[in-house]
């Protein structure tokens, strides 16, 4: 399907999708310089990595019943050392018992979301950062999902 209906004036849209309900999308203001884009899509997870002039943003979606290990390996492979990085997305795992959280904390990332993002009271949507300068987020309810929406800006 076309992304024409997802267009927001003044923003660029980047998508990595594997069908309805599986994937990620990132909007970036048009005046931001996106240096490179990497997308990885399969039946277990989707990753989208944007390298911008001052940081990298990696957004992921992991299918609920898929193995965590390949997803963690793909994320780790895409993290550039010594670069300010944000890792976010619907990980379908609570950070309190997640192999993903353990690995990212070993890499000196901080999980920023500490409240439920799912209708059943779990934190399934994560935002990790290895820096905190001027990074803000908020969570808000949406009518079309059992997850809350997470918005970030710098």
N, C-alpha and C positions, 0 to 999 in steps of 0.2 A: 504493500500500500504506500501511497505517496505521503510524504511528510508535509505537504503544502498546508494542511490544516493545523499543523503544530507551529507554524511560523509566528514569531514574535518580532515586531519591528525593532531594529537596533540590536538584535542578537543573532549569533550563529548557532545552529543546532547540530549536534553530533550524536549519532545513534549507533548502538550495537544491539541487535535484536535477533532472537531465534523464534519468532512467532508471537502470537498474542499472549501477553502476560509474562513474557520472558525477555528481559533485556534492560538496558539502561539508556538514558538520554541526558545530555549535558547542554545547557545553554550558556554561552559565553558572550559578553558584550562585544559588539562588532569592532570596537576600538582596541580590544586586547589582541596582542600578537600571538597567535597559536603557531608555534614553531614546527610541531609534528603531531601526528595522530596515529595511534595504534589501536586496533580492534581485534579481539579474539572471541569467537563465537562457536559454541558447540552445545550439545543437548544438556550438559551439566551446569555450565556457567557462561556468562558473557562478561567481558572486560572491555573497558574503553579508557585509554590513557591519552591525556593531552599534555604536551610539554608547552608551557607558556614561558614568557621571558623571565619570570621571577620564581616560578614553582612548577611542580608537576601535579596533576590531578588524575587519580585512578579511581574509576567508579566501576563497581561490580555488582552482578546479580548471581547468586548461587541458588539453583533449584533445591527445593526443600528436602528431597530424598536422595540427593547426590552426595558422594564422598567429599569430605572437606579437604583432604590432602591435595588433590590435583589443583583445587582452587587456591589454596595457600601457596603452593609452589608457583603457580602462574602469577599471583600477586607479587611474591618475593622476587621473581625473575624480572618484573617490570619496575621495581623500585630502584631508582638510581641513587647510589650512595652519595652523601654530602650534598643532596639537593632537598630543598624544602618541598615536602610532599604531603598531600592529603589523600587518604584512602577512604572511600565512602561507598555506601550502597546497601542493598537488601541482602544480607548475608545469610538469612534464615537460620540463625544460631544466636543464642543468648551469649553475650560476651563473658558472662561469669563462668561458663563451662565450655569455652570455645578454643580449639586449637589455633584458630586464626588470631584471636586476641593475644594468646600466649606468645605466638611468634612475633606479632607486631610490637608487643611490649619489649621483647628481647631486642628488637631493632630501635628501641627508644621512641616509639610512638605512644601517644596518649589517646585513649578512647574518650571522646568529648561528650557523648550522649549518655546520660545516666538516668533516663526515665523511659517508661514503656513507649514503644512505637507501634505495637500491635494490639488489636482489639482484645486479645486474651491476656494482656498485661505483661508481655515479654518485650525485651529490647532486641528486635531482629534487624533493625536498620542502624548502621554504625557510621560514625565519622571519627577517623583517626588522623592525627597530625603529628609531625615531628617538629612543629613550631607552633607558637600561639599568637604571634604578633598579628593583630588586626583581623583575626579569623572569628567570624560570628556565625551563629546558626540559630534557627528556630524551628520548632515542630508545630505543625498545625493539622487539624482534621480535614479530611477530604471525603466527600460523599461516595466516591466511586471505588474505594479500596478498604480492605480490612487493616491496612497499615496507615500510619500517619505520614504526611509528607514532611521531608526534611529539606529546608532551604538554607544555603550558605552564601556568604558574601565576605569580601575583604575590602 
